[in-house]
Amino acid sequence: MTTPGYFIKLLSLTVALIIAIFIVDKSGIELPKMVYAIVPAFAVLTLMMHRMTLRANQTSPQMFLTAFMASVTIKLLLVLAFLTIYLLKIKVSAKEVGISLFVIYMSYTILEVIVMQTYLRKPSKK
């Protein structure tokens, strides 16, 4: 269960990010190839967290904020853990990888906030 049109927005953002990464990569800034794999992985993670948040809202609307903050925190901790492990194991430029992951994280978080705002502003059907 997702909000109407969410999957299309998520897919559009994923494609836009991959295109943007491709353009940046071809412009001379060397990005590790793993950045291309992180985008779809992040899309799947965001979709799972979105569903978790909506399920919590349906179960108990009072739990929505807790579930939403938990999903944002989980995503942030996973990104930081991945970044730390990746930079310790593979010697690459930390600046490019860090900025790439930050942009990806913020893009999906902004999408999630915008979608949730429109979802919560709609009057509930009784």
LINGI-V751721 format. One record per residue. N is the residue number from 1. SS is DSSP state (a for helix, b for strand, c for the rest). PSI is psi in radians with two decimals (NA if undefined). Layout:
# LINGI-V751721
n	ss	psi
N	SS	PSI
N	SS	PSI
This chain:
# LINGI-V751721
n	ss	psi
1	c	2.20
2	c	2.94
3	c	2.68
4	c	2.31
5	c	0.00
6	a	-0.78
7	a	-0.68
8	a	-0.77
9	a	-0.73
10	a	-0.77
11	a	-0.70
12	a	-0.77
13	a	-0.71
14	a	-0.81
15	a	-0.75
16	a	-0.72
17	a	-0.72
18	a	-0.72
19	a	-0.76
20	a	-0.73
21	a	-0.72
22	a	-0.78
23	a	-0.79
24	a	-0.73
25	a	-0.69
26	a	-0.26
27	c	-0.08
28	c	-0.24
29	c	2.04
30	c	2.03
31	c	2.45
32	c	2.57
33	c	-0.35
34	a	-0.38
35	a	-0.59
36	a	-0.61
37	a	-0.46
38	a	-0.62
39	a	-0.92
40	a	-0.61
41	a	-0.70
42	a	-0.62
43	a	-0.74
44	a	-0.77
45	a	-0.75
46	a	-0.71
47	a	-0.75
48	a	-0.76
49	a	-0.62
50	a	-0.80
51	a	-0.70
52	a	-0.75
53	a	-0.76
54	a	-0.68
55	a	-0.73
56	a	-0.65
57	a	-0.67
58	a	-0.65
59	a	-0.88
60	c	1.89
61	a	-0.44
62	a	-0.39
63	a	-0.07
64	a	-0.89
65	a	-0.73
66	a	-0.79
67	a	-0.71
68	a	-0.81
69	a	-0.62
70	a	-0.72
71	a	-0.71
72	a	-0.74
73	a	-0.76
74	a	-0.79
75	a	-0.76
76	a	-0.79
77	a	-0.66
78	a	-0.72
79	a	-0.79
80	a	-0.69
81	a	-0.80
82	a	-0.79
83	a	-0.78
84	a	-0.87
85	a	-0.76
86	a	-0.78
87	a	-0.50
88	a	-0.63
89	a	-0.67
90	c	2.13
91	c	1.66
92	c	3.04
93	c	2.03
94	a	-0.56
95	a	-0.87
96	a	-0.77
97	a	-0.79
98	a	-0.79
99	a	-0.72
100	a	-0.86
101	a	-0.64
102	a	-0.78
103	a	-0.74
104	a	-0.82
105	a	-0.85
106	a	-0.66
107	a	-0.83
108	a	-0.57
109	a	-0.73
110	a	-0.75
111	a	-0.80
112	a	-0.74
113	a	-0.78
114	a	-0.78
115	a	-0.74
116	a	-0.63
117	a	-0.81
118	a	-0.62
119	a	-0.75
120	a	-0.41
121	a	-0.33
122	c	2.40
123	c	2.45
124	c	2.53
125	c	2.26
126	c	NA
